[in-house]
Amino acid sequence: MNKIIDGKTVRDIKKEELIKQILKLNKQLSLVVISVGDDEASKVYVSQKEKMAKSIGYNFINLHYEKIETEELVKKIKELNKDKSITGIIVQLPLPMYLDKEKIINSIDPLKDVDGLTNDNLVKLIKKKNCLIPCTPKGIMSLLEYYNVDLTKKIVIVGRSELVGLPLFHLLLAKNATVTLCHSKTLNLQSYTKKADILIVAVGKKWLITKNMVKKDAVLIDVGINRIGSKLYGDIEDTAIEKSSLMTPVPGGVGPMTVISLMENVYLAYLFQEKQLS
């Protein structure tokens, strides 16, 4: 039995569905990615987004600044908010430490916030209202749905970030799942992870979860991408797949789903702006 949750295959299926929807529009949608500084990983992620956006038929614009002040960047984002030719805006994270990340993110029009990170969209998510959902949690939900994973089982999330853990917690609750939210500082973490039928780990620490911390036949979703030298490692030890029923690889699991979820959000942003969704 193949235990690998193949994010690339699901991404390709989602991509074909999205292209069909885009072709029905008499309009080219535009995605702006704002990046600041010289973070090497960010450059790779922006390149991946550009490649995917162009393959779908979006207009892709990367506004890159070596250095820019918070107020100047906020001013630029407000200009983009008013520009009717721009469908979606994201700020590539992480930002340099001197910038006010919260102020910058929340200057994005919530209807153009295709990363789903503004306070407005996060509150709507918690209140179970239609909104633009953060891309990684959205991609994880798509994977669980595609592989027909039973969400009534005991779910444990390790990681409480606003990017992944917190929104995913609320997305799962909305599906009537019973969810425990842990993090890297949780005492006796193993006592929680060993009881999880579905274990989702998003901390950013190589092999935080070892094989002996996993329940037999658990579904394992590894969100971690830890670059050490030229190699990528997940948050879950590779050998844990031996005990699992299903497991996402790193790379090739959650990563591809994050990118296609962003592209889906650009289309949804257009529908929100056209008031075809509310």
C-alpha positions as CSV (number, residue, x, y, z in Angstrom):
1,M,0.0,0.0,0.0
2,N,1.3,3.4,-1.0
3,K,1.5,5.5,2.2
4,I,2.6,8.8,0.6
5,I,0.2,11.8,0.4
6,D,1.3,13.2,-3.0
7,G,0.8,16.9,-2.9
8,K,2.1,17.3,-6.4
9,T,-0.6,15.1,-7.9
10,V,-3.4,16.9,-5.9
11,R,-1.9,20.2,-6.9
12,D,-2.0,19.3,-10.6
13,I,-5.7,18.2,-10.3
14,K,-6.5,21.5,-8.6
15,K,-4.6,23.5,-11.2
16,E,-6.6,21.9,-14.1
17,E,-9.9,22.7,-12.3
18,L,-8.7,26.3,-11.7
19,I,-7.6,26.9,-15.3
20,K,-11.1,25.8,-16.4
21,Q,-12.7,28.5,-14.2
22,I,-10.2,31.2,-15.3
23,L,-10.9,30.5,-19.0
24,K,-14.5,31.4,-18.4
25,L,-13.5,34.9,-17.3
26,N,-13.1,37.6,-19.9
27,K,-10.3,39.1,-17.9
28,Q,-6.7,38.5,-16.9
29,L,-6.2,38.4,-13.1
30,S,-3.1,40.0,-11.6
31,L,-1.1,38.9,-8.5
32,V,1.4,41.3,-6.9
33,V,4.1,39.8,-4.6
34,I,6.0,42.3,-2.5
35,S,9.4,41.2,-1.3
36,V,12.0,43.1,0.8
37,G,15.6,42.2,1.4
38,D,17.7,39.3,0.3
39,D,16.4,36.2,2.0
40,E,17.4,33.3,-0.2
41,A,14.5,31.1,0.7
42,S,12.1,33.9,-0.1
43,K,13.6,34.3,-3.6
44,V,12.9,30.6,-4.2
45,Y,9.3,30.9,-3.0
46,V,8.6,34.0,-5.1
47,S,10.0,32.2,-8.2
48,Q,7.8,29.2,-7.5
49,K,4.7,31.5,-7.3
50,E,5.7,33.3,-10.5
51,K,6.1,30.1,-12.4
52,M,2.7,28.8,-11.2
53,A,0.9,32.1,-11.7
54,K,2.1,32.5,-15.3
55,S,1.2,28.8,-16.1
56,I,-2.4,29.5,-15.0
57,G,-2.6,32.7,-17.0
58,Y,-2.3,35.3,-14.3
59,N,-0.3,38.5,-14.7
60,F,2.5,38.3,-12.1
61,I,4.2,41.4,-10.7
62,N,7.1,41.1,-8.2
63,L,7.8,44.4,-6.4
64,H,11.2,43.9,-4.8
65,Y,12.8,46.4,-2.5
66,E,16.4,46.0,-1.1
67,K,15.3,48.4,1.7
68,I,12.1,50.3,2.4
69,E,10.5,51.9,5.4
70,T,7.2,50.8,6.9
71,E,5.3,53.9,6.0
72,E,6.5,54.0,2.4
73,L,5.6,50.3,1.9
74,V,2.1,50.9,3.5
75,K,1.6,53.8,1.1
76,K,2.5,51.6,-1.9
77,I,0.1,48.9,-0.7
78,K,-2.7,51.4,-0.4
79,E,-2.0,52.5,-4.1
80,L,-2.3,48.8,-5.1
81,N,-5.6,48.5,-3.1
82,K,-7.1,51.2,-5.3
83,D,-5.8,49.8,-8.6
84,K,-8.6,47.9,-10.2
85,S,-6.3,46.0,-12.4
86,I,-4.7,44.2,-9.3
87,T,-6.6,41.2,-8.1
88,G,-4.4,40.0,-5.3
89,I,-1.6,41.3,-3.1
90,I,0.8,39.4,-0.8
91,V,3.8,40.4,1.2
92,Q,6.5,37.7,1.1
93,L,7.4,36.7,4.6
94,P,9.7,36.9,6.6
95,L,10.2,40.6,6.4
96,P,13.3,42.3,7.8
97,M,13.0,42.8,11.5
98,Y,13.1,46.6,11.3
99,L,9.7,46.6,9.5
100,D,6.3,46.6,11.3
101,K,4.9,43.4,9.9
102,E,1.4,43.7,11.5
103,K,0.9,47.2,10.1
104,I,2.1,46.2,6.6
105,I,0.0,43.1,6.4
106,N,-3.1,44.9,7.7
107,S,-2.8,47.7,5.2
108,I,-3.8,45.2,2.5
109,D,-7.4,45.4,1.4
110,P,-9.0,42.2,2.9
111,L,-10.6,41.6,-0.5
112,K,-7.1,41.5,-2.1
113,D,-5.4,39.7,0.8
114,V,-4.8,36.4,-1.0
115,D,-2.5,35.1,1.8
116,G,-5.5,35.4,4.2
117,L,-3.4,37.1,6.9
118,T,-5.2,40.3,7.6
119,N,-7.0,40.6,11.0
120,D,-10.2,41.0,9.0
121,N,-9.9,37.7,7.2
122,L,-8.7,35.9,10.4
123,V,-11.7,37.1,12.4
124,K,-14.1,36.0,9.6
125,L,-12.4,32.6,9.5
126,I,-13.0,32.2,13.3
127,K,-16.6,33.3,12.9
128,K,-17.1,30.8,10.0
129,K,-17.8,33.5,7.4
130,N,-16.7,33.5,3.8
131,C,-13.2,34.8,3.5
132,L,-9.8,34.3,2.0
133,I,-8.1,31.5,4.0
134,P,-4.4,31.3,4.7
135,C,-2.8,29.2,2.0
136,T,-1.1,26.4,3.9
137,P,-4.0,25.5,6.1
138,K,-6.3,25.6,3.0
139,G,-3.9,23.3,1.2
140,I,-3.8,20.8,4.1
141,M,-7.7,20.7,4.2
142,S,-7.6,20.0,0.4
143,L,-5.2,17.1,1.0
144,L,-7.3,15.6,3.8
145,E,-10.4,15.9,1.6
146,Y,-8.8,14.3,-1.4
147,Y,-7.5,11.4,0.6
148,N,-10.9,10.9,2.3
149,V,-9.3,11.3,5.8
150,D,-12.0,10.9,8.5
151,L,-12.0,14.1,10.5
152,T,-14.1,12.7,13.3
153,K,-10.9,11.0,14.6
154,K,-8.6,12.6,17.3
155,I,-6.6,15.4,15.7
156,V,-3.5,17.0,17.2
157,I,-1.8,20.1,15.7
158,V,1.7,20.9,16.9
159,G,2.4,24.6,16.2
160,R,0.3,27.7,17.0
161,S,1.3,30.2,14.4
162,E,-1.1,32.6,12.7
163,L,0.2,31.2,9.4
164,V,-0.7,27.6,10.0
165,G,-1.7,26.3,13.4
166,L,-4.3,28.7,14.5
167,P,-6.3,29.0,11.2
168,L,-6.1,25.2,10.7
169,F,-7.5,24.7,14.2
170,H,-10.6,26.7,13.3
171,L,-10.9,25.2,9.8
172,L,-11.0,21.7,11.4
173,L,-13.5,22.8,14.1
174,A,-15.8,24.1,11.3
175,K,-15.7,20.5,10.0
176,N,-16.8,19.2,13.5
177,A,-13.4,17.8,14.2
178,T,-12.1,17.4,17.8
179,V,-8.8,19.2,17.8
180,T,-6.0,19.6,20.4
181,L,-3.5,22.4,19.7
182,C,0.0,21.9,21.1
183,H,3.3,23.7,20.4
184,S,7.0,23.3,20.9
185,K,6.7,24.3,24.6
186,T,3.9,21.9,25.5
187,L,5.0,19.7,28.4
188,N,5.3,16.0,27.7
189,L,4.4,16.6,24.0
190,Q,4.6,12.8,23.4
191,S,1.6,12.2,25.6
192,Y,-0.5,14.1,23.1
193,T,1.1,13.1,19.8
194,K,1.0,9.3,20.6
195,K,-2.8,9.6,20.9
196,A,-3.4,11.4,17.6
197,D,-5.1,9.6,14.8
198,I,-4.2,12.6,12.6
199,L,-1.0,14.5,13.6
200,I,-0.2,17.8,11.9
201,V,3.2,19.4,12.7
202,A,4.1,23.0,11.8
203,V,6.9,24.1,14.1
204,G,10.0,24.5,11.9
205,K,12.3,22.2,13.8
206,K,14.0,19.2,12.2
207,W,12.5,15.9,13.3
208,L,10.8,17.4,16.4
209,I,8.5,14.4,16.2
210,T,10.3,11.1,16.2
211,K,8.9,7.7,15.1
212,N,8.3,6.6,18.8
213,M,6.1,9.7,19.3
214,V,3.6,8.6,16.7
215,K,0.5,6.3,17.0
216,K,0.4,3.3,14.8
217,D,-1.6,3.9,11.6
218,A,-1.8,7.7,12.2
219,V,-2.2,10.1,9.3
220,L,0.9,12.4,9.5
221,I,0.9,15.9,7.9
222,D,4.4,17.4,8.0
223,V,4.4,21.2,7.3
224,G,8.0,21.7,8.3
225,I,10.6,22.8,5.8
226,N,14.0,22.9,7.5
227,R,16.9,23.6,5.2
228,I,20.2,22.2,6.4
229,G,23.0,22.5,3.9
230,S,21.5,21.6,0.5
231,K,18.9,19.1,2.0
232,L,15.4,19.7,3.2
233,Y,14.0,18.0,6.4
234,G,10.5,17.9,7.8
235,D,9.4,18.3,11.4
236,I,8.6,14.6,11.5
237,E,11.3,12.0,11.4
238,D,11.3,10.2,8.0
239,T,11.1,6.7,9.5
240,A,7.7,7.6,11.1
241,I,6.1,6.6,7.7
242,E,6.6,3.0,8.8
243,K,4.1,3.4,11.6
244,S,1.7,5.7,9.6
245,S,-1.3,4.9,7.4
246,L,-0.5,8.1,5.3
247,M,2.2,10.7,5.5
248,T,3.2,13.8,3.5
249,P,6.8,13.8,2.2
250,V,9.1,16.8,2.6
251,P,9.4,18.2,-0.1
252,G,6.4,17.3,-2.3
253,G,3.6,17.2,0.3
254,V,2.2,20.3,1.8
255,G,4.4,22.7,-0.2
256,P,2.8,22.3,-3.6
257,M,-0.6,22.7,-2.0
258,T,0.3,26.0,-0.5
259,V,1.2,27.4,-3.9
260,I,-2.0,26.2,-5.7
261,S,-4.1,27.4,-2.7
262,L,-2.6,30.9,-3.3
263,M,-3.7,30.7,-6.9
264,E,-7.2,29.6,-6.0
265,N,-7.3,32.6,-3.6
266,V,-6.6,35.0,-6.4
267,Y,-9.6,33.6,-8.3
268,L,-11.7,33.8,-5.1
269,A,-10.5,37.4,-4.5
270,Y,-11.8,38.3,-8.0
271,L,-15.2,36.8,-7.1
272,F,-15.3,38.7,-3.8
273,Q,-14.4,41.9,-5.6
274,E,-17.1,41.3,-8.2
275,K,-19.5,40.5,-5.3
276,Q,-20.2,37.0,-6.7
277,L,-19.4,35.8,-3.2
278,S,-20.2,37.5,0.1
